[in-house]
């Protein structure tokens, strides 16, 4: 579903490290609050943050916690999301639309459109759309051109204007670090990532230092 593979540490078990709850998970206006509200009345929740800051894992854990028995639709080809358009034409109740790396769904000839998003949001039963996006893309897409200039991202901006945006920080807060220290007792990968000072915890877990060095 797009969650980065984690670093390998001797004796660590499981495909994913223990999840360290983020502040946005418990914030009254955070990701879980917004996904919970979307489950009641439909909604599009977009997590915006830099590379390997934990956006996808955060979204995945929120859905797993709040909507564990809902259907999930993910486009086989994000550049031509036929499954999502089909769902918009005939919505299935209790469905999550997974839009990880949202930029891959935008910009092409068969790209996801605001019309498709609106159709999903207006379905008889609530549909929840969850996406992730780097801040560079979000800034580029939402910037309005000066008068008389071309507007190359008008369609992308129309899509993003329908989303409830949640920012995911690269650096952990003191509360998040405290939760990470607790999780380190259960998972040696988190313990190893906590020793890295030049990168955030999630970036260290995703092997960012090794990737940059290579």
C-alpha positions as CSV (number, residue, x, y, z in Angstrom):
1,X,0.0,0.0,0.0
2,X,3.0,2.3,-0.3
3,X,4.5,2.0,3.2
4,X,8.3,2.0,2.9
5,X,10.2,-1.2,3.8
6,X,12.0,-0.8,7.1
7,X,15.6,-1.2,8.0
8,X,16.7,-4.7,8.9
9,X,17.9,-5.2,12.5
10,X,18.9,-8.6,13.9
11,X,16.1,-10.3,15.8
12,X,13.5,-7.8,14.7
13,X,10.2,-9.5,13.7
14,X,7.3,-8.6,11.5
15,X,7.2,-6.7,8.2
16,X,6.4,-3.4,9.8
17,X,8.0,-1.8,12.9
18,X,5.7,-1.2,15.9
19,X,3.6,1.9,15.1
20,X,4.5,5.0,17.0
21,X,1.4,7.1,17.4
22,X,1.7,10.5,16.0
23,X,0.3,13.7,17.6
24,X,-2.1,14.1,14.7
25,X,-3.6,10.7,15.6
26,X,-4.9,12.1,18.9
27,X,-5.5,15.7,17.9
28,X,-9.1,16.8,17.8
29,X,-8.5,18.2,14.3
30,X,-6.0,15.5,13.2
31,X,-6.1,12.6,10.8
32,X,-8.2,10.2,12.8
33,X,-10.7,12.9,13.7
34,X,-11.1,13.8,10.0
35,X,-11.3,10.2,8.8
36,X,-13.9,9.5,11.5
37,X,-15.9,12.5,10.4
38,X,-15.6,11.4,6.8
39,X,-17.0,8.0,7.7
40,X,-20.1,9.6,8.9
41,X,-20.8,12.0,6.1
42,X,-18.1,11.3,3.3
43,X,-14.9,13.1,2.9
44,X,-11.5,13.4,1.3
45,X,-8.5,13.5,3.8
46,X,-5.1,14.4,2.4
47,X,-1.9,14.0,4.4
48,X,0.8,16.4,3.3
49,X,4.4,15.9,4.3
50,X,7.9,15.3,3.0
51,X,9.6,12.1,1.9
52,X,9.5,9.2,4.4
53,X,7.9,11.2,7.2
54,X,5.3,8.5,7.9
55,X,2.3,9.8,5.9
56,X,1.3,6.5,4.4
57,X,1.8,4.5,7.6
58,X,-0.2,7.1,9.5
59,X,-3.0,6.9,7.0
60,X,-2.9,3.1,7.0
61,X,-3.0,2.8,10.8
62,X,-5.9,5.3,11.0
63,X,-8.0,3.3,8.5
64,X,-7.1,0.0,10.2
65,X,-8.1,1.4,13.6
66,X,-11.3,3.2,12.5
67,X,-12.6,1.4,9.4
68,X,-11.2,-2.2,9.7
69,X,-14.2,-3.8,8.0
70,X,-14.7,-1.4,5.1
71,X,-13.9,-2.2,1.5
72,X,-10.8,-0.6,0.0
73,X,-10.3,0.4,-3.6
74,X,-6.8,1.2,-5.0
75,X,-6.2,1.9,-8.7
76,X,-4.0,-0.7,-10.4
77,X,-2.7,2.1,-12.7
78,X,-2.9,5.5,-10.9
79,X,-2.4,7.3,-14.2
80,X,-5.7,5.7,-15.4
81,X,-7.8,5.0,-12.3
82,X,-10.6,3.1,-14.0
83,X,-11.5,1.4,-10.7
84,X,-12.1,4.7,-9.0
85,X,-14.2,6.1,-11.9
86,X,-16.3,2.9,-11.9
87,X,-16.9,3.3,-8.1
88,X,-18.0,6.9,-8.7
89,X,-20.6,5.6,-11.2
90,X,-21.8,2.9,-8.9
91,X,-20.7,3.6,-5.3
92,X,-20.3,0.7,-2.8
93,X,-21.2,1.6,0.7
94,X,-18.4,1.6,3.4
95,X,-15.6,2.0,0.9
96,X,-12.2,3.7,1.3
97,X,-10.5,5.0,-1.8
98,X,-6.7,4.8,-1.4
99,X,-4.8,7.6,-3.1
100,X,-1.2,7.2,-1.8
101,X,1.2,9.5,-3.8
102,X,-1.7,11.5,-5.1
103,X,0.4,13.2,-7.8
104,X,0.5,9.9,-9.7
105,X,-3.3,10.1,-10.1
106,X,-3.2,13.7,-11.5
107,X,-2.0,15.4,-14.6
108,X,-2.4,12.8,-17.4
109,X,-5.0,12.4,-20.1
110,X,-7.0,10.0,-17.9
111,X,-6.2,11.6,-14.6
112,X,-8.5,11.7,-11.6
113,X,-10.8,14.7,-11.8
114,X,-12.7,16.9,-9.4
115,X,-15.9,15.6,-11.0
116,X,-15.1,12.0,-10.0
117,X,-14.2,13.1,-6.5
118,X,-17.5,15.1,-6.1
119,X,-19.4,12.0,-7.3
120,X,-17.8,9.9,-4.6
121,X,-18.4,12.5,-2.0
122,X,-22.1,12.8,-3.0
123,X,-22.7,9.0,-3.0
124,X,-25.8,7.8,-1.1
125,X,-23.7,6.1,1.6
126,X,-20.4,7.7,2.8
127,X,-17.2,7.0,0.9
128,X,-13.9,8.0,2.4
129,X,-11.0,9.1,0.2
130,X,-7.5,9.1,1.8
131,X,-4.4,10.4,0.0
132,X,-0.8,11.5,0.6
133,X,1.2,14.2,-1.2
134,X,4.6,15.9,-0.8
135,X,4.4,19.6,0.1
136,X,6.3,20.6,-3.1
137,X,3.5,19.1,-5.2
138,X,0.8,20.7,-3.0
139,X,2.4,24.1,-3.3
140,X,2.8,23.8,-7.0
141,X,-0.7,22.6,-7.6
142,X,-2.5,25.1,-5.4
143,X,-0.6,28.2,-6.5
144,X,-2.8,30.5,-8.6
145,X,-1.2,32.1,-11.6
146,X,-0.9,35.9,-12.0
147,X,-3.5,37.6,-14.1
148,X,-2.9,36.8,-17.8
149,X,-0.6,33.9,-17.2
150,X,-1.4,30.3,-18.1
151,X,-2.9,28.0,-15.4
152,X,-1.2,24.6,-15.9
153,X,-2.5,23.1,-12.7
154,X,-6.1,24.2,-12.7
155,X,-7.5,20.6,-12.8
156,X,-5.1,19.5,-10.0
157,X,-6.1,22.5,-7.9
158,X,-9.8,21.7,-8.3
159,X,-9.1,18.2,-6.9
160,X,-7.1,19.5,-3.9
161,X,-9.7,22.1,-3.0
162,X,-12.0,19.2,-2.2
163,X,-9.6,17.8,0.4
164,X,-9.3,18.2,4.2
165,X,-5.5,18.7,4.6
166,X,-3.5,17.2,7.5
167,X,0.2,18.2,7.8
168,X,2.6,15.5,8.9
169,X,5.9,16.8,10.3
170,X,9.3,15.2,9.6
171,X,10.6,15.8,13.1
172,X,8.9,14.1,16.1
173,X,7.6,16.2,18.9
174,X,8.7,15.5,22.5
175,X,5.5,13.5,23.1
176,X,6.0,11.5,19.9
177,X,9.6,10.8,20.9
178,X,8.5,9.6,24.3
179,X,6.1,7.2,22.7
180,X,8.9,6.1,20.4
181,X,11.1,5.4,23.4
182,X,8.4,3.2,24.8
183,X,8.0,1.4,21.5
184,X,11.7,0.8,21.3
185,X,11.4,-1.7,24.1
186,X,9.3,-3.9,21.8
187,X,11.1,-3.2,18.5
188,X,14.9,-3.0,17.9
189,X,14.4,-1.2,14.6
190,X,12.9,1.8,16.5
191,X,15.7,1.6,19.0
192,X,18.2,1.8,16.1
193,X,16.4,4.6,14.4
194,X,16.4,6.7,17.6
195,X,20.2,6.7,17.5
196,X,20.3,8.6,14.2
197,X,20.6,12.4,14.8
198,X,20.6,13.8,11.2
199,X,17.2,12.4,10.1
200,X,13.8,12.0,11.6
201,X,12.7,8.7,13.1
202,X,10.5,7.6,10.2
203,X,13.2,8.6,7.7
204,X,15.8,6.5,9.6
205,X,13.4,3.6,9.7
206,X,13.0,3.9,5.9
207,X,16.8,3.8,5.5
208,X,17.1,7.4,4.3
209,X,20.7,7.8,5.6
210,X,21.8,4.7,3.7
211,X,19.9,5.7,0.5
212,X,21.4,9.2,0.5
213,X,24.9,7.8,1.1
214,X,24.5,5.3,-1.7
